[in-house]
Amino acid sequence: MGHVIGMVTDPAYRRRGHSRVIMLGLLDWFRARDAVRVDLTSSREAEPPYRQLGFSDHPDPLLCWKP
């Protein structure tokens, strides 16, 4: 199982496909290690390109603890 957090592109370089290339590389890496699931933390605004890559909603909630 994998988890991707904090995919960010400098505003001056957005909309050029950099995140897509990086994510495709990460997904290949996870696939080569037989990952059965990859979770992604994303803002609502950034969801569409990830959905195009096959990410979808999942019923498991993400929990967080802060001391």
Predicted model as a PDB file, atoms N, CA, C, CB and O in Angstrom, pLDDT in the B-factor column:
MODEL        1                                                                  
ATOM      1  N   MET A   1       0.841  -1.173   0.000  1.00 90.00           N  
ATOM      2  CA  MET A   1       0.000   0.000   0.000  1.00 90.00           C  
ATOM      3  C   MET A   1       0.887   1.237   0.000  1.00 90.00           C  
ATOM      4  CB  MET A   1      -0.957  -0.003   1.212  1.00 90.00           C  
ATOM      5  O   MET A   1       1.924   1.261   0.662  1.00 90.00           O  
ATOM      6  N   GLY A   2       0.489   2.245  -0.728  1.00 92.00           N  
ATOM      7  CA  GLY A   2       1.265   3.475  -0.779  1.00 92.00           C  
ATOM      8  C   GLY A   2       0.411   4.678  -0.444  1.00 92.00           C  
ATOM      9  O   GLY A   2      -0.818   4.612  -0.437  1.00 92.00           O  
ATOM     10  N   HIS A   3       1.085   5.772  -0.167  1.00 91.00           N  
ATOM     11  CA  HIS A   3       0.386   7.023   0.115  1.00 91.00           C  
ATOM     12  C   HIS A   3       1.213   8.180  -0.444  1.00 91.00           C  
ATOM     13  CB  HIS A   3       0.139   7.200   1.652  1.00 91.00           C  
ATOM     14  O   HIS A   3       2.412   8.282  -0.185  1.00 91.00           O  
ATOM     15  N   VAL A   4       0.569   9.029  -1.195  1.00 94.00           N  
ATOM     16  CA  VAL A   4       1.221  10.210  -1.771  1.00 94.00           C  
ATOM     17  C   VAL A   4       0.631  11.435  -1.081  1.00 94.00           C  
ATOM     18  CB  VAL A   4       1.024  10.283  -3.343  1.00 94.00           C  
ATOM     19  O   VAL A   4      -0.586  11.616  -1.052  1.00 94.00           O  
ATOM     20  N   ILE A   5       1.501  12.269  -0.529  1.00 90.00           N  
ATOM     21  CA  ILE A   5       1.076  13.474   0.181  1.00 90.00           C  
ATOM     22  C   ILE A   5       1.832  14.678  -0.385  1.00 90.00           C  
ATOM     23  CB  ILE A   5       1.321  13.336   1.719  1.00 90.00           C  
ATOM     24  O   ILE A   5       3.031  14.596  -0.651  1.00 90.00           O  
ATOM     25  N   GLY A   6       1.133  15.778  -0.565  1.00 79.00           N  
ATOM     26  CA  GLY A   6       1.797  17.039  -0.845  1.00 79.00           C  
ATOM     27  C   GLY A   6       2.397  17.206  -2.222  1.00 79.00           C  
ATOM     28  O   GLY A   6       3.514  17.706  -2.350  1.00 79.00           O  
ATOM     29  N   MET A   7       1.680  16.798  -3.256  1.00 87.00           N  
ATOM     30  CA  MET A   7       2.150  17.016  -4.620  1.00 87.00           C  
ATOM     31  C   MET A   7       1.908  18.492  -4.946  1.00 87.00           C  
ATOM     32  CB  MET A   7       1.416  16.060  -5.654  1.00 87.00           C  
ATOM     33  O   MET A   7       0.760  18.929  -5.025  1.00 87.00           O  
ATOM     34  N   VAL A   8       2.979  19.255  -5.133  1.00 89.00           N  
ATOM     35  CA  VAL A   8       2.861  20.697  -5.352  1.00 89.00           C  
ATOM     36  C   VAL A   8       3.751  21.107  -6.515  1.00 89.00           C  
ATOM     37  CB  VAL A   8       3.238  21.489  -4.072  1.00 89.00           C  
ATOM     38  O   VAL A   8       4.886  20.646  -6.638  1.00 89.00           O  
ATOM     39  N   THR A   9       3.223  21.978  -7.365  1.00 90.00           N  
ATOM     40  CA  THR A   9       3.995  22.528  -8.482  1.00 90.00           C  
ATOM     41  C   THR A   9       4.065  24.040  -8.325  1.00 90.00           C  
ATOM     42  CB  THR A   9       3.361  22.139  -9.859  1.00 90.00           C  
ATOM     43  O   THR A   9       3.057  24.687  -8.042  1.00 90.00           O  
ATOM     44  N   ASP A  10       5.246  24.597  -8.507  1.00 93.00           N  
ATOM     45  CA  ASP A  10       5.415  26.047  -8.470  1.00 93.00           C  
ATOM     46  C   ASP A  10       4.438  26.676  -9.466  1.00 93.00           C  
ATOM     47  CB  ASP A  10       6.895  26.454  -8.798  1.00 93.00           C  
ATOM     48  O   ASP A  10       4.327  26.202 -10.596  1.00 93.00           O  
ATOM     49  N   PRO A  11       3.732  27.731  -9.066  1.00 93.00           N  
ATOM     50  CA  PRO A  11       2.748  28.351  -9.962  1.00 93.00           C  
ATOM     51  C   PRO A  11       3.287  28.714 -11.345  1.00 93.00           C  
ATOM     52  CB  PRO A  11       2.208  29.583  -9.320  1.00 93.00           C  
ATOM     53  O   PRO A  11       2.553  28.638 -12.330  1.00 93.00           O  
ATOM     54  N   ALA A  12       4.537  29.099 -11.429  1.00 96.00           N  
ATOM     55  CA  ALA A  12       5.112  29.480 -12.723  1.00 96.00           C  
ATOM     56  C   ALA A  12       5.259  28.287 -13.676  1.00 96.00           C  
ATOM     57  CB  ALA A  12       6.471  30.132 -12.511  1.00 96.00           C  
ATOM     58  O   ALA A  12       5.445  28.484 -14.876  1.00 96.00           O  
ATOM     59  N   TYR A  13       5.178  27.055 -13.162  1.00 93.00           N  
ATOM     60  CA  TYR A  13       5.397  25.860 -13.981  1.00 93.00           C  
ATOM     61  C   TYR A  13       4.163  24.963 -14.070  1.00 93.00           C  
ATOM     62  CB  TYR A  13       6.554  25.065 -13.424  1.00 93.00           C  
ATOM     63  O   TYR A  13       4.254  23.837 -14.559  1.00 93.00           O  
ATOM     64  N   ARG A  14       3.023  25.442 -13.609  1.00 89.00           N  
ATOM     65  CA  ARG A  14       1.806  24.643 -13.653  1.00 89.00           C  
ATOM     66  C   ARG A  14       1.259  24.526 -15.065  1.00 89.00           C  
ATOM     67  CB  ARG A  14       0.756  25.240 -12.741  1.00 89.00           C  
ATOM     68  O   ARG A  14       1.580  25.319 -15.951  1.00 89.00           O  
ATOM     69  N   ARG A  15       0.412  23.499 -15.249  1.00 90.00           N  
ATOM     70  CA  ARG A  15      -0.276  23.259 -16.531  1.00 90.00           C  
ATOM     71  C   ARG A  15       0.685  22.871 -17.647  1.00 90.00           C  
ATOM     72  CB  ARG A  15      -1.053  24.498 -16.947  1.00 90.00           C  
ATOM     73  O   ARG A  15       0.413  23.122 -18.821  1.00 90.00           O  
ATOM     74  N   ARG A  16       1.821  22.251 -17.279  1.00 95.00           N  
ATOM     75  CA  ARG A  16       2.795  21.784 -18.271  1.00 95.00           C  
ATOM     76  C   ARG A  16       2.984  20.269 -18.227  1.00 95.00           C  
ATOM     77  CB  ARG A  16       4.132  22.472 -18.050  1.00 95.00           C  
ATOM     78  O   ARG A  16       3.801  19.722 -18.968  1.00 95.00           O  
ATOM     79  N   GLY A  17       2.228  19.593 -17.359  1.00 92.00           N  
ATOM     80  CA  GLY A  17       2.294  18.139 -17.286  1.00 92.00           C  
ATOM     81  C   GLY A  17       3.335  17.569 -16.347  1.00 92.00           C  
ATOM     82  O   GLY A  17       3.539  16.355 -16.320  1.00 92.00           O  
ATOM     83  N   HIS A  18       4.003  18.421 -15.572  1.00 93.00           N  
ATOM     84  CA  HIS A  18       5.055  17.933 -14.673  1.00 93.00           C  
ATOM     85  C   HIS A  18       4.489  16.978 -13.616  1.00 93.00           C  
ATOM     86  CB  HIS A  18       5.758  19.116 -13.987  1.00 93.00           C  
ATOM     87  O   HIS A  18       5.049  15.907 -13.386  1.00 93.00           O  
ATOM     88  N   SER A  19       3.391  17.361 -12.979  1.00 90.00           N  
ATOM     89  CA  SER A  19       2.802  16.511 -11.939  1.00 90.00           C  
ATOM     90  C   SER A  19       2.347  15.181 -12.513  1.00 90.00           C  
ATOM     91  CB  SER A  19       1.621  17.220 -11.268  1.00 90.00           C  
ATOM     92  O   SER A  19       2.494  14.142 -11.870  1.00 90.00           O  
ATOM     93  N   ARG A  20       1.801  15.205 -13.709  1.00 93.00           N  
ATOM     94  CA  ARG A  20       1.347  13.970 -14.360  1.00 93.00           C  
ATOM     95  C   ARG A  20       2.508  13.014 -14.584  1.00 93.00           C  
ATOM     96  CB  ARG A  20       0.662  14.286 -15.697  1.00 93.00           C  
ATOM     97  O   ARG A  20       2.399  11.823 -14.293  1.00 93.00           O  
ATOM     98  N   VAL A  21       3.615  13.527 -15.098  1.00 95.00           N  
ATOM     99  CA  VAL A  21       4.792  12.684 -15.353  1.00 95.00           C  
ATOM    100  C   VAL A  21       5.317  12.101 -14.041  1.00 95.00           C  
ATOM    101  CB  VAL A  21       5.909  13.499 -16.066  1.00 95.00           C  
ATOM    102  O   VAL A  21       5.654  10.919 -13.974  1.00 95.00           O  
ATOM    103  N   ILE A  22       5.383  12.923 -13.009  1.00 94.00           N  
ATOM    104  CA  ILE A  22       5.860  12.448 -11.702  1.00 94.00           C  
ATOM    105  C   ILE A  22       4.919  11.390 -11.149  1.00 94.00           C  
ATOM    106  CB  ILE A  22       5.986  13.621 -10.705  1.00 94.00           C  
ATOM    107  O   ILE A  22       5.367  10.349 -10.668  1.00 94.00           O  
ATOM    108  N   MET A  23       3.607  11.652 -11.214  1.00 94.00           N  
ATOM    109  CA  MET A  23       2.639  10.694 -10.675  1.00 94.00           C  
ATOM    110  C   MET A  23       2.667   9.386 -11.458  1.00 94.00           C  
ATOM    111  CB  MET A  23       1.227  11.290 -10.700  1.00 94.00           C  
ATOM    112  O   MET A  23       2.576   8.315 -10.857  1.00 94.00           O  
ATOM    113  N   LEU A  24       2.790   9.444 -12.768  1.00 96.00           N  
ATOM    114  CA  LEU A  24       2.883   8.214 -13.552  1.00 96.00           C  
ATOM    115  C   LEU A  24       4.118   7.408 -13.147  1.00 96.00           C  
ATOM    116  CB  LEU A  24       2.927   8.537 -15.059  1.00 96.00           C  
ATOM    117  O   LEU A  24       4.062   6.181 -13.064  1.00 96.00           O  
ATOM    118  N   GLY A  25       5.230   8.096 -12.896  1.00 97.00           N  
ATOM    119  CA  GLY A  25       6.439   7.419 -12.419  1.00 97.00           C  
ATOM    120  C   GLY A  25       6.226   6.782 -11.064  1.00 97.00           C  
ATOM    121  O   GLY A  25       6.654   5.651 -10.833  1.00 97.00           O  
ATOM    122  N   LEU A  26       5.565   7.501 -10.160  1.00 96.00           N  
ATOM    123  CA  LEU A  26       5.271   6.942  -8.838  1.00 96.00           C  
ATOM    124  C   LEU A  26       4.357   5.728  -8.936  1.00 96.00           C  
ATOM    125  CB  LEU A  26       4.632   8.001  -7.945  1.00 96.00           C  
ATOM    126  O   LEU A  26       4.582   4.726  -8.257  1.00 96.00           O  
ATOM    127  N   LEU A  27       3.329   5.810  -9.773  1.00 96.00           N  
ATOM    128  CA  LEU A  27       2.418   4.682  -9.923  1.00 96.00           C  
ATOM    129  C   LEU A  27       3.126   3.467 -10.502  1.00 96.00           C  
ATOM    130  CB  LEU A  27       1.243   5.066 -10.806  1.00 96.00           C  
ATOM    131  O   LEU A  27       2.843   2.340 -10.095  1.00 96.00           O  
ATOM    132  N   ASP A  28       4.040   3.674 -11.443  1.00 97.00           N  
ATOM    133  CA  ASP A  28       4.859   2.572 -11.965  1.00 97.00           C  
ATOM    134  C   ASP A  28       5.702   1.959 -10.852  1.00 97.00           C  
ATOM    135  CB  ASP A  28       5.770   3.066 -13.112  1.00 97.00           C  
ATOM    136  O   ASP A  28       5.835   0.739 -10.763  1.00 97.00           O  
ATOM    137  N   TRP A  29       6.272   2.823 -10.000  1.00 97.00           N  
ATOM    138  CA  TRP A  29       7.104   2.357  -8.887  1.00 97.00           C  
ATOM    139  C   TRP A  29       6.278   1.506  -7.928  1.00 97.00           C  
ATOM    140  CB  TRP A  29       7.731   3.553  -8.137  1.00 97.00           C  
ATOM    141  O   TRP A  29       6.716   0.432  -7.515  1.00 97.00           O  
ATOM    142  N   PHE A  30       5.077   1.986  -7.570  1.00 96.00           N  
ATOM    143  CA  PHE A  30       4.192   1.221  -6.687  1.00 96.00           C  
ATOM    144  C   PHE A  30       3.771  -0.100  -7.345  1.00 96.00           C  
ATOM    145  CB  PHE A  30       2.944   2.057  -6.324  1.00 96.00           C  
ATOM    146  O   PHE A  30       3.732  -1.140  -6.686  1.00 96.00           O  
ATOM    147  N   ARG A  31       3.457  -0.054  -8.639  1.00 96.00           N  
ATOM    148  CA  ARG A  31       3.034  -1.250  -9.367  1.00 96.00           C  
ATOM    149  C   ARG A  31       4.152  -2.298  -9.370  1.00 96.00           C  
ATOM    150  CB  ARG A  31       2.631  -0.888 -10.817  1.00 96.00           C  
ATOM    151  O   ARG A  31       3.890  -3.488  -9.197  1.00 96.00           O  
ATOM    152  N   ALA A  32       5.387  -1.857  -9.564  1.00 97.00           N  
ATOM    153  CA  ALA A  32       6.532  -2.775  -9.583  1.00 97.00           C  
ATOM    154  C   ALA A  32       6.748  -3.441  -8.228  1.00 97.00           C  
ATOM    155  CB  ALA A  32       7.799  -2.030  -9.998  1.00 97.00           C  
ATOM    156  O   ALA A  32       7.383  -4.492  -8.145  1.00 97.00           O  
ATOM    157  N   ARG A  33       6.226  -2.836  -7.177  1.00 96.00           N  
ATOM    158  CA  ARG A  33       6.350  -3.388  -5.821  1.00 96.00           C  
ATOM    159  C   ARG A  33       5.057  -4.055  -5.357  1.00 96.00           C  
ATOM    160  CB  ARG A  33       6.741  -2.286  -4.839  1.00 96.00           C  
ATOM    161  O   ARG A  33       4.868  -4.321  -4.170  1.00 96.00           O  
ATOM    162  N   ASP A  34       4.178  -4.316  -6.317  1.00 95.00           N  
ATOM    163  CA  ASP A  34       2.918  -5.013  -6.056  1.00 95.00           C  
ATOM    164  C   ASP A  34       2.023  -4.326  -5.034  1.00 95.00           C  
ATOM    165  CB  ASP A  34       3.206  -6.396  -5.592  1.00 95.00           C  
ATOM    166  O   ASP A  34       1.351  -4.991  -4.246  1.00 95.00           O  
ATOM    167  N   ALA A  35       2.012  -3.002  -5.045  1.00 94.00           N  
ATOM    168  CA  ALA A  35       1.107  -2.266  -4.152  1.00 94.00           C  
ATOM    169  C   ALA A  35      -0.334  -2.591  -4.548  1.00 94.00           C  
ATOM    170  CB  ALA A  35       1.372  -0.715  -4.221  1.00 94.00           C  
ATOM    171  O   ALA A  35      -0.673  -2.602  -5.732  1.00 94.00           O  
ATOM    172  N   VAL A  36      -1.161  -2.848  -3.566  1.00 93.00           N  
ATOM    173  CA  VAL A  36      -2.561  -3.170  -3.844  1.00 93.00           C  
ATOM    174  C   VAL A  36      -3.444  -1.928  -3.822  1.00 93.00           C  
ATOM    175  CB  VAL A  36      -3.075  -4.186  -2.835  1.00 93.00           C  
ATOM    176  O   VAL A  36      -4.586  -1.966  -4.280  1.00 93.00           O  
ATOM    177  N   ARG A  37      -2.918  -0.833  -3.290  1.00 92.00           N  
ATOM    178  CA  ARG A  37      -3.677   0.414  -3.220  1.00 92.00           C  
ATOM    179  C   ARG A  37      -2.706   1.570  -3.014  1.00 92.00           C  
ATOM    180  CB  ARG A  37      -4.737   0.366  -2.075  1.00 92.00           C  
ATOM    181  O   ARG A  37      -1.698   1.429  -2.322  1.00 92.00           O  
ATOM    182  N   VAL A  38      -3.015   2.706  -3.616  1.00 93.00           N  
ATOM    183  CA  VAL A  38      -2.258   3.936  -3.387  1.00 93.00           C  
ATOM    184  C   VAL A  38      -3.260   5.011  -3.006  1.00 93.00           C  
ATOM    185  CB  VAL A  38      -1.417   4.356  -4.656  1.00 93.00           C  
ATOM    186  O   VAL A  38      -4.157   5.343  -3.781  1.00 93.00           O  
ATOM    187  N   ASP A  39      -3.101   5.554  -1.803  1.00 92.00           N  
ATOM    188  CA  ASP A  39      -3.944   6.655  -1.348  1.00 92.00           C  
ATOM    189  C   ASP A  39      -3.274   7.972  -1.705  1.00 92.00           C  
ATOM    190  CB  ASP A  39      -4.206   6.565   0.182  1.00 92.00           C  
ATOM    191  O   ASP A  39      -2.048   8.077  -1.715  1.00 92.00           O  
ATOM    192  N   LEU A  40      -4.081   8.959  -1.993  1.00 92.00           N  
ATOM    193  CA  LEU A  40      -3.581  10.271  -2.390  1.00 92.00           C  
ATOM    194  C   LEU A  40      -4.313  11.343  -1.605  1.00 92.00           C  
ATOM    195  CB  LEU A  40      -3.749  10.497  -3.913  1.00 92.00           C  
ATOM    196  O   LEU A  40      -5.543  11.358  -1.567  1.00 92.00           O  
ATOM    197  N   THR A  41      -3.572  12.229  -0.984  1.00 89.00           N  
ATOM    198  CA  THR A  41      -4.153  13.392  -0.327  1.00 89.00           C  
ATOM    199  C   THR A  41      -4.092  14.542  -1.322  1.00 89.00           C  
ATOM    200  CB  THR A  41      -3.401  13.744   1.016  1.00 89.00           C  
ATOM    201  O   THR A  41      -3.015  14.916  -1.788  1.00 89.00           O  
ATOM    202  N   SER A  42      -5.258  15.101  -1.644  1.00 88.00           N  
ATOM    203  CA  SER A  42      -5.333  16.145  -2.658  1.00 88.00           C  
ATOM    204  C   SER A  42      -6.377  17.179  -2.267  1.00 88.00           C  
ATOM    205  CB  SER A  42      -5.660  15.544  -4.035  1.00 88.00           C  
ATOM    206  O   SER A  42      -7.356  16.865  -1.589  1.00 88.00           O  
ATOM    207  N   SER A  43      -6.160  18.403  -2.697  1.00 86.00           N  
ATOM    208  CA  SER A  43      -7.195  19.421  -2.525  1.00 86.00           C  
ATOM    209  C   SER A  43      -8.293  19.158  -3.556  1.00 86.00           C  
ATOM    210  CB  SER A  43      -6.603  20.873  -2.680  1.00 86.00           C  
ATOM    211  O   SER A  43      -8.054  18.507  -4.573  1.00 86.00           O  
ATOM    212  N   ARG A  44      -9.477  19.659  -3.294  1.00 88.00           N  
ATOM    213  CA  ARG A  44     -10.593  19.486  -4.245  1.00 88.00           C  
ATOM    214  C   ARG A  44     -10.242  20.086  -5.612  1.00 88.00           C  
ATOM    215  CB  ARG A  44     -11.886  20.146  -3.691  1.00 88.00           C  
ATOM    216  O   ARG A  44     -10.592  19.525  -6.650  1.00 88.00           O  
ATOM    217  N   GLU A  45      -9.556  21.219  -5.603  1.00 86.00           N  
ATOM    218  CA  GLU A  45      -9.205  21.887  -6.862  1.00 86.00           C  
ATOM    219  C   GLU A  45      -8.263  21.053  -7.715  1.00 86.00           C  
ATOM    220  CB  GLU A  45      -8.572  23.234  -6.579  1.00 86.00           C  
ATOM    221  O   GLU A  45      -8.293  21.133  -8.943  1.00 86.00           O  
ATOM    222  N   ALA A  46      -7.418  20.245  -7.056  1.00 87.00           N  
ATOM    223  CA  ALA A  46      -6.406  19.468  -7.778  1.00 87.00           C  
ATOM    224  C   ALA A  46      -6.877  18.066  -8.153  1.00 87.00           C  
ATOM    225  CB  ALA A  46      -5.155  19.366  -6.946  1.00 87.00           C  
ATOM    226  O   ALA A  46      -6.124  17.323  -8.784  1.00 87.00           O  
ATOM    227  N   GLU A  47      -8.096  17.682  -7.786  1.00 90.00           N  
ATOM    228  CA  GLU A  47      -8.574  16.317  -8.028  1.00 90.00           C  
ATOM    229  C   GLU A  47      -8.713  15.911  -9.494  1.00 90.00           C  
ATOM    230  CB  GLU A  47      -9.878  16.150  -7.376  1.00 90.00           C  
ATOM    231  O   GLU A  47      -8.363  14.776  -9.817  1.00 90.00           O  
ATOM    232  N   PRO A  48      -9.199  16.760 -10.403  1.00 92.00           N  
ATOM    233  CA  PRO A  48      -9.485  16.287 -11.767  1.00 92.00           C  
ATOM    234  C   PRO A  48      -8.347  15.539 -12.466  1.00 92.00           C  
ATOM    235  CB  PRO A  48      -9.862  17.443 -12.601  1.00 92.00           C  
ATOM    236  O   PRO A  48      -8.608  14.484 -13.044  1.00 92.00           O  
ATOM    237  N   PRO A  49      -7.101  16.023 -12.448  1.00 91.00           N  
ATOM    238  CA  PRO A  49      -6.058  15.261 -13.145  1.00 91.00           C  
ATOM    239  C   PRO A  49      -5.796  13.895 -12.507  1.00 91.00           C  
ATOM    240  CB  PRO A  49      -4.770  16.061 -13.172  1.00 91.00           C  
ATOM    241  O   PRO A  49      -5.466  12.934 -13.201  1.00 91.00           O  
ATOM    242  N   TYR A  50      -5.945  13.815 -11.179  1.00 93.00           N  
ATOM    243  CA  TYR A  50      -5.737  12.537 -10.504  1.00 93.00           C  
ATOM    244  C   TYR A  50      -6.858  11.567 -10.837  1.00 93.00           C  
ATOM    245  CB  TYR A  50      -5.641  12.737  -8.988  1.00 93.00           C  
ATOM    246  O   TYR A  50      -6.626  10.367 -10.980  1.00 93.00           O  
ATOM    247  N   ARG A  51      -8.066  12.082 -10.958  1.00 94.00           N  
ATOM    248  CA  ARG A  51      -9.188  11.229 -11.350  1.00 94.00           C  
ATOM    249  C   ARG A  51      -8.972  10.698 -12.766  1.00 94.00           C  
ATOM    250  CB  ARG A  51     -10.525  12.007 -11.262  1.00 94.00           C  
ATOM    251  O   ARG A  51      -9.343   9.563 -13.066  1.00 94.00           O  
ATOM    252  N   GLN A  52      -8.370  11.515 -13.637  1.00 95.00           N  
ATOM    253  CA  GLN A  52      -8.059  11.055 -14.992  1.00 95.00           C  
ATOM    254  C   GLN A  52      -7.045   9.910 -14.980  1.00 95.00           C  
ATOM    255  CB  GLN A  52      -7.524  12.216 -15.832  1.00 95.00           C  
ATOM    256  O   GLN A  52      -7.023   9.087 -15.896  1.00 95.00           O  
ATOM    257  N   LEU A  53      -6.216   9.860 -13.954  1.00 94.00           N  
ATOM    258  CA  LEU A  53      -5.239   8.783 -13.823  1.00 94.00           C  
ATOM    259  C   LEU A  53      -5.828   7.547 -13.144  1.00 94.00           C  
ATOM    260  CB  LEU A  53      -4.035   9.271 -13.042  1.00 94.00           C  
ATOM    261  O   LEU A  53      -5.140   6.538 -12.996  1.00 94.00           O  
ATOM    262  N   GLY A  54      -7.101   7.617 -12.729  1.00 94.00           N  
ATOM    263  CA  GLY A  54      -7.751   6.458 -12.141  1.00 94.00           C  
ATOM    264  C   GLY A  54      -8.011   6.529 -10.650  1.00 94.00           C  
ATOM    265  O   GLY A  54      -8.564   5.587 -10.082  1.00 94.00           O  
ATOM    266  N   PHE A  55      -7.628   7.622  -9.998  1.00 93.00           N  
ATOM    267  CA  PHE A  55      -7.932   7.772  -8.574  1.00 93.00           C  
ATOM    268  C   PHE A  55      -9.427   8.020  -8.416  1.00 93.00           C  
ATOM    269  CB  PHE A  55      -7.104   8.937  -7.938  1.00 93.00           C  
ATOM    270  O   PHE A  55     -10.045   8.700  -9.236  1.00 93.00           O  
ATOM    271  N   SER A  56      -9.999   7.463  -7.358  1.00 93.00           N  
ATOM    272  CA  SER A  56     -11.424   7.635  -7.096  1.00 93.00           C  
ATOM    273  C   SER A  56     -11.656   7.730  -5.594  1.00 93.00           C  
ATOM    274  CB  SER A  56     -12.244   6.469  -7.705  1.00 93.00           C  
ATOM    275  O   SER A  56     -10.752   7.493  -4.793  1.00 93.00           O  
ATOM    276  N   ASP A  57     -12.883   8.082  -5.230  1.00 90.00           N  
ATOM    277  CA  ASP A  57     -13.229   8.174  -3.818  1.00 90.00           C  
ATOM    278  C   ASP A  57     -13.115   6.798  -3.180  1.00 90.00           C  
ATOM    279  CB  ASP A  57     -14.654   8.747  -3.633  1.00 90.00           C  
ATOM    280  O   ASP A  57     -13.316   5.775  -3.835  1.00 90.00           O  
ATOM    281  N   HIS A  58     -12.792   6.788  -1.904  1.00 86.00           N  
ATOM    282  CA  HIS A  58     -12.670   5.541  -1.159  1.00 86.00           C  
ATOM    283  C   HIS A  58     -13.402   5.714   0.161  1.00 86.00           C  
ATOM    284  CB  HIS A  58     -11.170   5.150  -0.929  1.00 86.00           C  
ATOM    285  O   HIS A  58     -13.345   6.788   0.760  1.00 86.00           O  
ATOM    286  N   PRO A  59     -14.096   4.667   0.628  1.00 85.00           N  
ATOM    287  CA  PRO A  59     -14.883   4.815   1.852  1.00 85.00           C  
ATOM    288  C   PRO A  59     -14.075   4.961   3.135  1.00 85.00           C  
ATOM    289  CB  PRO A  59     -15.773   3.655   1.991  1.00 85.00           C  
ATOM    290  O   PRO A  59     -14.614   5.433   4.135  1.00 85.00           O  
ATOM    291  N   ASP A  60     -12.806   4.574   3.142  1.00 81.00           N  
ATOM    292  CA  ASP A  60     -12.006   4.691   4.357  1.00 81.00           C  
ATOM    293  C   ASP A  60     -11.684   6.155   4.642  1.00 81.00           C  
ATOM    294  CB  ASP A  60     -10.709   3.871   4.233  1.00 81.00           C  
ATOM    295  O   ASP A  60     -11.112   6.837   3.792  1.00 81.00           O  
ATOM    296  N   PRO A  61     -12.038   6.638   5.810  1.00 76.00           N  
ATOM    297  CA  PRO A  61     -11.688   8.033   6.141  1.00 76.00           C  
ATOM    298  C   PRO A  61     -10.221   8.148   6.517  1.00 76.00           C  
ATOM    299  CB  PRO A  61     -12.567   8.557   7.296  1.00 76.00           C  
ATOM    300  O   PRO A  61      -9.625   7.194   7.017  1.00 76.00           O  
ATOM    301  N   LEU A  62      -9.654   9.288   6.282  1.00 77.00           N  
ATOM    302  CA  LEU A  62      -8.294   9.574   6.703  1.00 77.00           C  
ATOM    303  C   LEU A  62      -8.357  10.167   8.106  1.00 77.00           C  
ATOM    304  CB  LEU A  62      -7.577  10.543   5.703  1.00 77.00           C  
ATOM    305  O   LEU A  62      -9.057  11.153   8.337  1.00 77.00           O  
ATOM    306  N   LEU A  63      -7.643   9.581   9.018  1.00 77.00           N  
ATOM    307  CA  LEU A  63      -7.615  10.075  10.390  1.00 77.00           C  
ATOM    308  C   LEU A  63      -6.298  10.777  10.674  1.00 77.00           C  
ATOM    309  CB  LEU A  63      -7.832   8.928  11.383  1.00 77.00           C  
ATOM    310  O   LEU A  63      -5.262  10.424  10.110  1.00 77.00           O  
ATOM    311  N   CYS A  64      -6.342  11.750  11.531  1.00 75.00           N  
ATOM    312  CA  CYS A  64      -5.143  12.508  11.868  1.00 75.00           C  
ATOM    313  C   CYS A  64      -5.166  12.832  13.361  1.00 75.00           C  
ATOM    314  CB  CYS A  64      -5.045  13.812  11.016  1.00 75.00           C  
ATOM    315  O   CYS A  64      -6.217  13.160  13.913  1.00 75.00           O  
ATOM    316  N   TRP A  65      -4.022  12.740  14.002  1.00 76.00           N  
ATOM    317  CA  TRP A  65      -3.899  13.103  15.421  1.00 76.00           C  
ATOM    318  C   TRP A  65      -2.811  14.145  15.553  1.00 76.00           C  
ATOM    319  CB  TRP A  65      -3.584  11.854  16.311  1.00 76.00           C  
ATOM    320  O   TRP A  65      -1.707  13.986  15.032  1.00 76.00           O  
ATOM    321  N   LYS A  66      -3.141  15.210  16.256  1.00 76.00           N  
ATOM    322  CA  LYS A  66      -2.156  16.262  16.530  1.00 76.00           C  
ATOM    323  C   LYS A  66      -2.074  16.453  18.030  1.00 76.00           C  
ATOM    324  CB  LYS A  66      -2.530  17.604  15.817  1.00 76.00           C  
ATOM    325  O   LYS A  66      -3.101  16.681  18.668  1.00 76.00           O  
ATOM    326  N   PRO A  67      -0.898  16.369  18.612  1.00 73.00           N  
ATOM    327  CA  PRO A  67      -0.779  16.550  20.067  1.00 73.00           C  
ATOM    328  C   PRO A  67      -1.008  18.001  20.475  1.00 73.00           C  
ATOM    329  CB  PRO A  67       0.599  16.091  20.546  1.00 73.00           C  
ATOM    330  O   PRO A  67      -0.943  18.326  21.661  1.00 73.00           O  
TER     331      PRO A  67                                                      
ENDMDL                                                                          
END                                                                             
